[in-house]
Structures are given as C-alpha cells and as structure tokens.
C-alpha cells in the first residue's frame, strides 16, 4: 500500500526544491506542494508537473490525489 511518505518522496525527487505535505489513508491523498519551479505557471501547468514527477504511479499505485500547488512567494 502506498503511504503519504512514499508520495512525498516521489514528488520531491521529481521536483527540485519542492516542499511537500501529504495526508492520506492509502487510497485517497491530499497534497500541498510548494515549488520554485511553479513560479509563473498556471495551476494546470503546476499540476501537470506533479503528474510528470509521479509518472506511471498515478495510473497504478495512487488512486486519488487532491493537490494544492503554489510557488514560494
């Protein structure tokens, strides 16, 4: 079963400088992600960057992920 710590590690590995907070029950997760790379990007672009960092894990291992994304400023 996927843990919040797993998802946190995957996102942080894929998005340099990201600060990630994850809560969840193994099936549904809520994430707050602050990353310098999000600066100047739309919410859709930010979420796409997170999905890219997670790769195939979004299709197989993570069933539901709700995200709040923002740049540090």
PDB file of N, CA, C and O in Angstrom, chain B, residues numbered from 101:
ATOM      1  N   UNK B 101       0.841  -1.187   0.000  1.00  0.00           N
ATOM      2  CA  UNK B 101       0.000   0.000   0.000  1.00  0.00           C
ATOM      3  C   UNK B 101       0.885   1.249   0.000  1.00  0.00           C
ATOM      4  O   UNK B 101       1.892   1.309   0.705  1.00  0.00           O
ATOM      5  N   UNK B 102       0.503   2.218  -0.782  1.00  0.00           N
ATOM      6  CA  UNK B 102       1.241   3.477  -0.879  1.00  0.00           C
ATOM      7  C   UNK B 102       0.994   4.312   0.377  1.00  0.00           C
ATOM      8  O   UNK B 102      -0.134   4.405   0.862  1.00  0.00           O
ATOM      9  N   UNK B 103       2.055   4.911   0.891  1.00  0.00           N
ATOM     10  CA  UNK B 103       1.929   5.768   2.068  1.00  0.00           C
ATOM     11  C   UNK B 103       2.124   7.235   1.675  1.00  0.00           C
ATOM     12  O   UNK B 103       2.683   7.527   0.618  1.00  0.00           O
ATOM     13  N   UNK B 104       1.663   8.149   2.522  1.00  0.00           N
ATOM     14  CA  UNK B 104       1.932   9.569   2.255  1.00  0.00           C
ATOM     15  C   UNK B 104       3.429   9.850   2.103  1.00  0.00           C
ATOM     16  O   UNK B 104       3.819  10.693   1.295  1.00  0.00           O
ATOM     17  N   UNK B 105       4.265   9.155   2.867  1.00  0.00           N
ATOM     18  CA  UNK B 105       5.715   9.358   2.776  1.00  0.00           C
ATOM     19  C   UNK B 105       6.249   8.927   1.415  1.00  0.00           C
ATOM     20  O   UNK B 105       7.169   9.549   0.883  1.00  0.00           O
ATOM     21  N   UNK B 106       5.673   7.860   0.845  1.00  0.00           N
ATOM     22  CA  UNK B 106       6.078   7.418  -0.498  1.00  0.00           C
ATOM     23  C   UNK B 106       5.836   8.538  -1.507  1.00  0.00           C
ATOM     24  O   UNK B 106       6.724   8.901  -2.278  1.00  0.00           O
ATOM     25  N   UNK B 107       4.623   9.073  -1.487  1.00  0.00           N
ATOM     26  CA  UNK B 107       4.252  10.115  -2.453  1.00  0.00           C
ATOM     27  C   UNK B 107       5.110  11.357  -2.253  1.00  0.00           C
ATOM     28  O   UNK B 107       5.576  11.959  -3.220  1.00  0.00           O
ATOM     29  N   UNK B 108       5.316  11.736  -1.002  1.00  0.00           N
ATOM     30  CA  UNK B 108       6.171  12.891  -0.688  1.00  0.00           C
ATOM     31  C   UNK B 108       7.550  12.696  -1.309  1.00  0.00           C
ATOM     32  O   UNK B 108       8.070  13.606  -1.954  1.00  0.00           O
ATOM     33  N   UNK B 109       8.142  11.536  -1.124  1.00  0.00           N
ATOM     34  CA  UNK B 109       9.475  11.250  -1.663  1.00  0.00           C
ATOM     35  C   UNK B 109       9.506  11.281  -3.179  1.00  0.00           C
ATOM     36  O   UNK B 109      10.447  11.812  -3.769  1.00  0.00           O
ATOM     37  N   UNK B 110       8.486  10.717  -3.820  1.00  0.00           N
ATOM     38  CA  UNK B 110       8.438  10.696  -5.287  1.00  0.00           C
ATOM     39  C   UNK B 110       8.334  12.107  -5.856  1.00  0.00           C
ATOM     40  O   UNK B 110       9.005  12.441  -6.833  1.00  0.00           O
ATOM     41  N   UNK B 111       7.483  12.939  -5.236  1.00  0.00           N
ATOM     42  CA  UNK B 111       7.322  14.307  -5.730  1.00  0.00           C
ATOM     43  C   UNK B 111       8.596  15.110  -5.506  1.00  0.00           C
ATOM     44  O   UNK B 111       9.052  15.821  -6.402  1.00  0.00           O
ATOM     45  N   UNK B 112       9.170  15.000  -4.313  1.00  0.00           N
ATOM     46  CA  UNK B 112      10.395  15.744  -4.016  1.00  0.00           C
ATOM     47  C   UNK B 112      11.550  15.305  -4.914  1.00  0.00           C
ATOM     48  O   UNK B 112      12.400  16.124  -5.262  1.00  0.00           O
ATOM     49  N   UNK B 113      11.593  14.039  -5.291  1.00  0.00           N
ATOM     50  CA  UNK B 113      12.646  13.550  -6.183  1.00  0.00           C
ATOM     51  C   UNK B 113      12.461  14.088  -7.602  1.00  0.00           C
ATOM     52  O   UNK B 113      13.434  14.286  -8.329  1.00  0.00           O
ATOM     53  N   UNK B 114      11.214  14.321  -7.985  1.00  0.00           N
ATOM     54  CA  UNK B 114      10.937  14.767  -9.342  1.00  0.00           C
ATOM     55  C   UNK B 114      10.854  16.266  -9.527  1.00  0.00           C
ATOM     56  O   UNK B 114      10.915  16.759 -10.653  1.00  0.00           O
ATOM     57  N   UNK B 115      10.713  17.001  -8.423  1.00  0.00           N
ATOM     58  CA  UNK B 115      10.601  18.468  -8.490  1.00  0.00           C
ATOM     59  C   UNK B 115      11.631  19.072  -7.537  1.00  0.00           C
ATOM     60  O   UNK B 115      11.429  19.109  -6.323  1.00  0.00           O
ATOM     61  N   UNK B 116      12.719  19.534  -8.101  1.00  0.00           N
ATOM     62  CA  UNK B 116      13.812  20.066  -7.288  1.00  0.00           C
ATOM     63  C   UNK B 116      13.345  21.228  -6.418  1.00  0.00           C
ATOM     64  O   UNK B 116      12.703  22.163  -6.897  1.00  0.00           O
ATOM     65  N   UNK B 117      13.678  21.154  -5.141  1.00  0.00           N
ATOM     66  CA  UNK B 117      13.368  22.225  -4.205  1.00  0.00           C
ATOM     67  C   UNK B 117      11.936  22.224  -3.701  1.00  0.00           C
ATOM     68  O   UNK B 117      11.539  23.147  -2.989  1.00  0.00           O
ATOM     69  N   UNK B 118      11.152  21.213  -4.051  1.00  0.00           N
ATOM     70  CA  UNK B 118       9.747  21.168  -3.625  1.00  0.00           C
ATOM     71  C   UNK B 118       9.645  20.868  -2.139  1.00  0.00           C
ATOM     72  O   UNK B 118      10.395  20.060  -1.592  1.00  0.00           O
ATOM     73  N   UNK B 119       8.700  21.540  -1.505  1.00  0.00           N
ATOM     74  CA  UNK B 119       8.328  21.251  -0.120  1.00  0.00           C
ATOM     75  C   UNK B 119       6.935  20.635  -0.192  1.00  0.00           C
ATOM     76  O   UNK B 119       6.004  21.248  -0.714  1.00  0.00           O
ATOM     77  N   UNK B 120       6.801  19.420   0.336  1.00  0.00           N
ATOM     78  CA  UNK B 120       5.579  18.653   0.137  1.00  0.00           C
ATOM     79  C   UNK B 120       5.007  18.201   1.471  1.00  0.00           C
ATOM     80  O   UNK B 120       5.728  17.689   2.327  1.00  0.00           O
ATOM     81  N   UNK B 121       3.708  18.397   1.637  1.00  0.00           N
ATOM     82  CA  UNK B 121       2.968  17.857   2.775  1.00  0.00           C
ATOM     83  C   UNK B 121       1.863  16.981   2.212  1.00  0.00           C
ATOM     84  O   UNK B 121       1.093  17.417   1.356  1.00  0.00           O
ATOM     85  N   UNK B 122       1.784  15.735   2.695  1.00  0.00           N
ATOM     86  CA  UNK B 122       0.791  14.783   2.193  1.00  0.00           C
ATOM     87  C   UNK B 122       0.050  14.168   3.372  1.00  0.00           C
ATOM     88  O   UNK B 122       0.654  13.813   4.384  1.00  0.00           O
ATOM     89  N   UNK B 123      -1.249  14.048   3.229  1.00  0.00           N
ATOM     90  CA  UNK B 123      -2.073  13.299   4.173  1.00  0.00           C
ATOM     91  C   UNK B 123      -2.888  12.309   3.360  1.00  0.00           C
ATOM     92  O   UNK B 123      -3.254  12.586   2.218  1.00  0.00           O
ATOM     93  N   UNK B 124      -3.172  11.159   3.948  1.00  0.00           N
ATOM     94  CA  UNK B 124      -3.982  10.195   3.221  1.00  0.00           C
ATOM     95  C   UNK B 124      -4.142   8.886   3.961  1.00  0.00           C
ATOM     96  O   UNK B 124      -3.505   8.634   4.984  1.00  0.00           O
ATOM     97  N   UNK B 125      -5.020   8.059   3.406  1.00  0.00           N
ATOM     98  CA  UNK B 125      -5.374   6.798   4.054  1.00  0.00           C
ATOM     99  C   UNK B 125      -4.917   5.562   3.264  1.00  0.00           C
ATOM    100  O   UNK B 125      -5.346   4.445   3.552  1.00  0.00           O
ATOM    101  N   UNK B 126      -4.056   5.765   2.280  1.00  0.00           N
ATOM    102  CA  UNK B 126      -3.617   4.649   1.465  1.00  0.00           C
ATOM    103  C   UNK B 126      -4.338   4.570   0.136  1.00  0.00           C
ATOM    104  O   UNK B 126      -3.870   3.898  -0.783  1.00  0.00           O
ATOM    105  N   UNK B 127      -5.467   5.244   0.019  1.00  0.00           N
ATOM    106  CA  UNK B 127      -6.231   5.261  -1.229  1.00  0.00           C
ATOM    107  C   UNK B 127      -6.453   6.682  -1.737  1.00  0.00           C
ATOM    108  O   UNK B 127      -6.312   6.953  -2.930  1.00  0.00           O
ATOM    109  N   UNK B 128      -6.800   7.585  -0.824  1.00  0.00           N
ATOM    110  CA  UNK B 128      -7.058   8.985  -1.164  1.00  0.00           C
ATOM    111  C   UNK B 128      -6.046   9.846  -0.430  1.00  0.00           C
ATOM    112  O   UNK B 128      -5.797   9.666   0.762  1.00  0.00           O
ATOM    113  N   UNK B 129      -5.463  10.795  -1.176  1.00  0.00           N
ATOM    114  CA  UNK B 129      -4.413  11.634  -0.603  1.00  0.00           C
ATOM    115  C   UNK B 129      -4.683  13.103  -0.901  1.00  0.00           C
ATOM    116  O   UNK B 129      -5.244  13.450  -1.940  1.00  0.00           O
ATOM    117  N   UNK B 130      -4.272  13.959   0.033  1.00  0.00           N
ATOM    118  CA  UNK B 130      -4.327  15.415  -0.128  1.00  0.00           C
ATOM    119  C   UNK B 130      -2.898  15.924  -0.027  1.00  0.00           C
ATOM    120  O   UNK B 130      -2.166  15.559   0.893  1.00  0.00           O
ATOM    121  N   UNK B 131      -2.503  16.771  -0.979  1.00  0.00           N
ATOM    122  CA  UNK B 131      -1.133  17.269  -1.016  1.00  0.00           C
ATOM    123  C   UNK B 131      -1.108  18.789  -1.092  1.00  0.00           C
ATOM    124  O   UNK B 131      -1.921  19.406  -1.780  1.00  0.00           O
ATOM    125  N   UNK B 132      -0.158  19.380  -0.372  1.00  0.00           N
ATOM    126  CA  UNK B 132       0.188  20.785  -0.519  1.00  0.00           C
ATOM    127  C   UNK B 132       1.634  20.790  -0.990  1.00  0.00           C
ATOM    128  O   UNK B 132       2.521  20.273  -0.312  1.00  0.00           O
ATOM    129  N   UNK B 133       1.861  21.384  -2.166  1.00  0.00           N
ATOM    130  CA  UNK B 133       3.184  21.341  -2.786  1.00  0.00           C
ATOM    131  C   UNK B 133       3.627  22.769  -3.110  1.00  0.00           C
ATOM    132  O   UNK B 133       2.968  23.478  -3.870  1.00  0.00           O
ATOM    133  N   UNK B 134       4.746  23.175  -2.526  1.00  0.00           N
ATOM    134  CA  UNK B 134       5.331  24.491  -2.781  1.00  0.00           C
ATOM    135  C   UNK B 134       6.643  24.249  -3.508  1.00  0.00           C
ATOM    136  O   UNK B 134       7.518  23.538  -3.013  1.00  0.00           O
ATOM    137  N   UNK B 135       6.773  24.849  -4.693  1.00  0.00           N
ATOM    138  CA  UNK B 135       7.966  24.579  -5.501  1.00  0.00           C
ATOM    139  C   UNK B 135       8.366  25.827  -6.286  1.00  0.00           C
ATOM    140  O   UNK B 135       7.516  26.451  -6.921  1.00  0.00           O
ATOM    141  N   UNK B 136       9.644  26.199  -6.251  1.00  0.00           N
ATOM    142  CA  UNK B 136      10.098  27.356  -7.022  1.00  0.00           C
ATOM    143  C   UNK B 136       9.814  27.223  -8.522  1.00  0.00           C
ATOM    144  O   UNK B 136       9.594  28.228  -9.198  1.00  0.00           O
ATOM    145  N   UNK B 137       9.817  26.006  -9.042  1.00  0.00           N
ATOM    146  CA  UNK B 137       9.581  25.789 -10.479  1.00  0.00           C
ATOM    147  C   UNK B 137       8.154  26.144 -10.894  1.00  0.00           C
ATOM    148  O   UNK B 137       7.874  26.258 -12.087  1.00  0.00           O
ATOM    149  N   UNK B 138       7.253  26.319  -9.936  1.00  0.00           N
ATOM    150  CA  UNK B 138       5.864  26.673 -10.243  1.00  0.00           C
ATOM    151  C   UNK B 138       5.699  28.164 -10.556  1.00  0.00           C
ATOM    152  O   UNK B 138       4.655  28.571 -11.065  1.00  0.00           O
ATOM    153  N   UNK B 139       6.701  28.971 -10.262  1.00  0.00           N
ATOM    154  CA  UNK B 139       6.594  30.422 -10.472  1.00  0.00           C
ATOM    155  C   UNK B 139       6.238  30.738 -11.918  1.00  0.00           C
ATOM    156  O   UNK B 139       6.876  30.249 -12.851  1.00  0.00           O
ATOM    157  N   UNK B 140       5.212  31.563 -12.090  1.00  0.00           N
ATOM    158  CA  UNK B 140       4.797  32.000 -13.410  1.00  0.00           C
ATOM    159  C   UNK B 140       3.978  30.976 -14.188  1.00  0.00           C
ATOM    160  O   UNK B 140       3.621  31.221 -15.341  1.00  0.00           O
ATOM    161  N   UNK B 141       3.676  29.839 -13.578  1.00  0.00           N
ATOM    162  CA  UNK B 141       2.917  28.795 -14.258  1.00  0.00           C
ATOM    163  C   UNK B 141       1.462  28.786 -13.759  1.00  0.00           C
ATOM    164  O   UNK B 141       1.186  29.134 -12.611  1.00  0.00           O
ATOM    165  N   UNK B 142       0.555  28.388 -14.633  1.00  0.00           N
ATOM    166  CA  UNK B 142      -0.850  28.267 -14.241  1.00  0.00           C
ATOM    167  C   UNK B 142      -1.013  27.050 -13.329  1.00  0.00           C
ATOM    168  O   UNK B 142      -0.120  26.207 -13.243  1.00  0.00           O
ATOM    169  N   UNK B 143      -2.160  26.965 -12.648  1.00  0.00           N
ATOM    170  CA  UNK B 143      -2.432  25.830 -11.784  1.00  0.00           C
ATOM    171  C   UNK B 143      -2.398  24.530 -12.597  1.00  0.00           C
ATOM    172  O   UNK B 143      -1.869  23.518 -12.138  1.00  0.00           O
ATOM    173  N   UNK B 144      -2.962  24.568 -13.794  1.00  0.00           N
ATOM    174  CA  UNK B 144      -2.960  23.386 -14.655  1.00  0.00           C
ATOM    175  C   UNK B 144      -1.532  22.943 -14.984  1.00  0.00           C
ATOM    176  O   UNK B 144      -1.223  21.752 -14.934  1.00  0.00           O
ATOM    177  N   UNK B 145      -0.670  23.894 -15.316  1.00  0.00           N
ATOM    178  CA  UNK B 145       0.732  23.574 -15.617  1.00  0.00           C
ATOM    179  C   UNK B 145       1.439  23.011 -14.383  1.00  0.00           C
ATOM    180  O   UNK B 145       2.237  22.080 -14.493  1.00  0.00           O
ATOM    181  N   UNK B 146       1.148  23.573 -13.212  1.00  0.00           N
ATOM    182  CA  UNK B 146       1.746  23.090 -11.967  1.00  0.00           C
ATOM    183  C   UNK B 146       1.328  21.648 -11.699  1.00  0.00           C
ATOM    184  O   UNK B 146       2.161  20.808 -11.359  1.00  0.00           O
ATOM    185  N   UNK B 147       0.040  21.364 -11.850  1.00  0.00           N
ATOM    186  CA  UNK B 147      -0.460  20.008 -11.605  1.00  0.00           C
ATOM    187  C   UNK B 147       0.150  19.026 -12.606  1.00  0.00           C
ATOM    188  O   UNK B 147       0.473  17.893 -12.249  1.00  0.00           O
ATOM    189  N   UNK B 148       0.305  19.458 -13.846  1.00  0.00           N
ATOM    190  CA  UNK B 148       0.923  18.606 -14.857  1.00  0.00           C
ATOM    191  C   UNK B 148       2.357  18.259 -14.456  1.00  0.00           C
ATOM    192  O   UNK B 148       2.801  17.129 -14.659  1.00  0.00           O
ATOM    193  N   UNK B 149       3.077  19.217 -13.893  1.00  0.00           N
ATOM    194  CA  UNK B 149       4.445  18.971 -13.448  1.00  0.00           C
ATOM    195  C   UNK B 149       4.469  17.908 -12.339  1.00  0.00           C
ATOM    196  O   UNK B 149       5.360  17.060 -12.307  1.00  0.00           O
ATOM    197  N   UNK B 150       3.490  17.960 -11.435  1.00  0.00           N
ATOM    198  CA  UNK B 150       3.415  16.960 -10.365  1.00  0.00           C
ATOM    199  C   UNK B 150       3.112  15.590 -10.959  1.00  0.00           C
ATOM    200  O   UNK B 150       3.739  14.597 -10.589  1.00  0.00           O
ATOM    201  N   UNK B 151       2.144  15.534 -11.885  1.00  0.00           N
ATOM    202  CA  UNK B 151       1.814  14.257 -12.535  1.00  0.00           C
ATOM    203  C   UNK B 151       3.027  13.682 -13.256  1.00  0.00           C
ATOM    204  O   UNK B 151       3.250  12.471 -13.230  1.00  0.00           O
ATOM    205  N   UNK B 152       3.810  14.544 -13.899  1.00  0.00           N
ATOM    206  CA  UNK B 152       5.024  14.073 -14.579  1.00  0.00           C
ATOM    207  C   UNK B 152       6.033  13.528 -13.571  1.00  0.00           C
ATOM    208  O   UNK B 152       6.703  12.532 -13.841  1.00  0.00           O
ATOM    209  N   UNK B 153       6.143  14.175 -12.413  1.00  0.00           N
ATOM    210  CA  UNK B 153       7.065  13.701 -11.376  1.00  0.00           C
ATOM    211  C   UNK B 153       6.631  12.325 -10.856  1.00  0.00           C
ATOM    212  O   UNK B 153       7.472  11.495 -10.512  1.00  0.00           O
ATOM    213  N   UNK B 154       5.333  12.092 -10.801  1.00  0.00           N
ATOM    214  CA  UNK B 154       4.821  10.812 -10.305  1.00  0.00           C
ATOM    215  C   UNK B 154       4.796   9.736 -11.383  1.00  0.00           C
ATOM    216  O   UNK B 154       4.808   8.545 -11.071  1.00  0.00           O
ATOM    217  N   UNK B 155       4.761  10.141 -12.637  1.00  0.00           N
ATOM    218  CA  UNK B 155       4.805   9.184 -13.745  1.00  0.00           C
ATOM    219  C   UNK B 155       3.698   8.148 -13.687  1.00  0.00           C
ATOM    220  O   UNK B 155       2.543   8.477 -13.414  1.00  0.00           O
ATOM    221  N   UNK B 156       4.047   6.905 -13.943  1.00  0.00           N
ATOM    222  CA  UNK B 156       3.074   5.811 -14.000  1.00  0.00           C
ATOM    223  C   UNK B 156       2.456   5.482 -12.650  1.00  0.00           C
ATOM    224  O   UNK B 156       1.464   4.756 -12.583  1.00  0.00           O
ATOM    225  N   UNK B 157       3.025   6.002 -11.585  1.00  0.00           N
ATOM    226  CA  UNK B 157       2.458   5.739 -10.253  1.00  0.00           C
ATOM    227  C   UNK B 157       1.034   6.295 -10.133  1.00  0.00           C
ATOM    228  O   UNK B 157       0.223   5.773  -9.368  1.00  0.00           O
ATOM    229  N   UNK B 158       0.735   7.357 -10.893  1.00  0.00           N
ATOM    230  CA  UNK B 158      -0.623   7.919 -10.873  1.00  0.00           C
ATOM    231  C   UNK B 158      -1.624   6.953 -11.499  1.00  0.00           C
ATOM    232  O   UNK B 158      -2.807   6.989 -11.162  1.00  0.00           O
ATOM    233  N   UNK B 159      -1.172   6.104 -12.388  1.00  0.00           N
ATOM    234  CA  UNK B 159      -2.074   5.164 -13.065  1.00  0.00           C
ATOM    235  C   UNK B 159      -2.272   3.891 -12.255  1.00  0.00           C
ATOM    236  O   UNK B 159      -3.351   3.298 -12.278  1.00  0.00           O
ATOM    237  N   UNK B 160      -1.242   3.475 -11.545  1.00  0.00           N
ATOM    238  CA  UNK B 160      -1.294   2.167 -10.902  1.00  0.00           C
ATOM    239  C   UNK B 160      -1.369   2.221  -9.375  1.00  0.00           C
ATOM    240  O   UNK B 160      -2.166   1.502  -8.773  1.00  0.00           O
ATOM    241  N   UNK B 161      -0.560   3.051  -8.752  1.00  0.00           N
ATOM    242  CA  UNK B 161      -0.410   2.981  -7.301  1.00  0.00           C
ATOM    243  C   UNK B 161      -1.210   4.026  -6.526  1.00  0.00           C
ATOM    244  O   UNK B 161      -1.590   3.786  -5.380  1.00  0.00           O
ATOM    245  N   UNK B 162      -1.468   5.175  -7.136  1.00  0.00           N
ATOM    246  CA  UNK B 162      -2.179   6.255  -6.457  1.00  0.00           C
ATOM    247  C   UNK B 162      -3.571   6.355  -7.068  1.00  0.00           C
ATOM    248  O   UNK B 162      -3.713   6.621  -8.262  1.00  0.00           O
ATOM    249  N   UNK B 163      -4.587   6.144  -6.254  1.00  0.00           N
ATOM    250  CA  UNK B 163      -5.952   6.122  -6.775  1.00  0.00           C
ATOM    251  C   UNK B 163      -6.569   7.516  -6.849  1.00  0.00           C
ATOM    252  O   UNK B 163      -7.295   7.818  -7.796  1.00  0.00           O
ATOM    253  N   UNK B 164      -6.293   8.363  -5.871  1.00  0.00           N
ATOM    254  CA  UNK B 164      -6.858   9.708  -5.857  1.00  0.00           C
ATOM    255  C   UNK B 164      -5.887  10.657  -5.160  1.00  0.00           C
ATOM    256  O   UNK B 164      -5.438  10.404  -4.042  1.00  0.00           O
ATOM    257  N   UNK B 165      -5.579  11.742  -5.839  1.00  0.00           N
ATOM    258  CA  UNK B 165      -4.664  12.737  -5.284  1.00  0.00           C
ATOM    259  C   UNK B 165      -5.242  14.125  -5.519  1.00  0.00           C
ATOM    260  O   UNK B 165      -5.391  14.564  -6.660  1.00  0.00           O
ATOM    261  N   UNK B 166      -5.562  14.800  -4.441  1.00  0.00           N
ATOM    262  CA  UNK B 166      -6.019  16.182  -4.497  1.00  0.00           C
ATOM    263  C   UNK B 166      -4.820  17.071  -4.187  1.00  0.00           C
ATOM    264  O   UNK B 166      -4.104  16.836  -3.213  1.00  0.00           O
ATOM    265  N   UNK B 167      -4.599  18.100  -5.019  1.00  0.00           N
ATOM    266  CA  UNK B 167      -3.401  18.922  -4.854  1.00  0.00           C
ATOM    267  C   UNK B 167      -3.721  20.389  -4.693  1.00  0.00           C
ATOM    268  O   UNK B 167      -4.647  20.917  -5.308  1.00  0.00           O
ATOM    269  N   UNK B 168      -2.936  21.036  -3.854  1.00  0.00           N
ATOM    270  CA  UNK B 168      -2.875  22.496  -3.802  1.00  0.00           C
ATOM    271  C   UNK B 168      -1.419  22.820  -4.100  1.00  0.00           C
ATOM    272  O   UNK B 168      -0.522  22.436  -3.348  1.00  0.00           O
ATOM    273  N   UNK B 169      -1.187  23.531  -5.206  1.00  0.00           N
ATOM    274  CA  UNK B 169       0.180  23.825  -5.625  1.00  0.00           C
ATOM    275  C   UNK B 169       0.408  25.328  -5.635  1.00  0.00           C
ATOM    276  O   UNK B 169      -0.506  26.104  -5.913  1.00  0.00           O
ATOM    277  N   UNK B 170       1.648  25.736  -5.325  1.00  0.00           N
ATOM    278  CA  UNK B 170       1.989  27.161  -5.334  1.00  0.00           C
ATOM    279  C   UNK B 170       3.492  27.352  -5.372  1.00  0.00           C
ATOM    280  O   UNK B 170       4.263  26.475  -4.983  1.00  0.00           O
ATOM    281  N   UNK B 171       3.887  28.530  -5.854  1.00  0.00           N
ATOM    282  CA  UNK B 171       5.286  28.940  -5.791  1.00  0.00           C
ATOM    283  C   UNK B 171       5.546  29.516  -4.399  1.00  0.00           C
ATOM    284  O   UNK B 171       4.600  29.913  -3.720  1.00  0.00           O
ATOM    285  N   UNK B 172       6.805  29.573  -3.960  1.00  0.00           N
ATOM    286  CA  UNK B 172       7.128  30.036  -2.613  1.00  0.00           C
ATOM    287  C   UNK B 172       6.652  31.447  -2.260  1.00  0.00           C
ATOM    288  O   UNK B 172       6.310  31.698  -1.104  1.00  0.00           O
ATOM    289  N   UNK B 173       6.620  32.366  -3.213  1.00  0.00           N
ATOM    290  CA  UNK B 173       6.281  33.735  -2.861  1.00  0.00           C
ATOM    291  C   UNK B 173       4.860  33.930  -2.453  1.00  0.00           C
ATOM    292  O   UNK B 173       4.457  35.048  -2.133  1.00  0.00           O
TER     293      UNK B 173
END
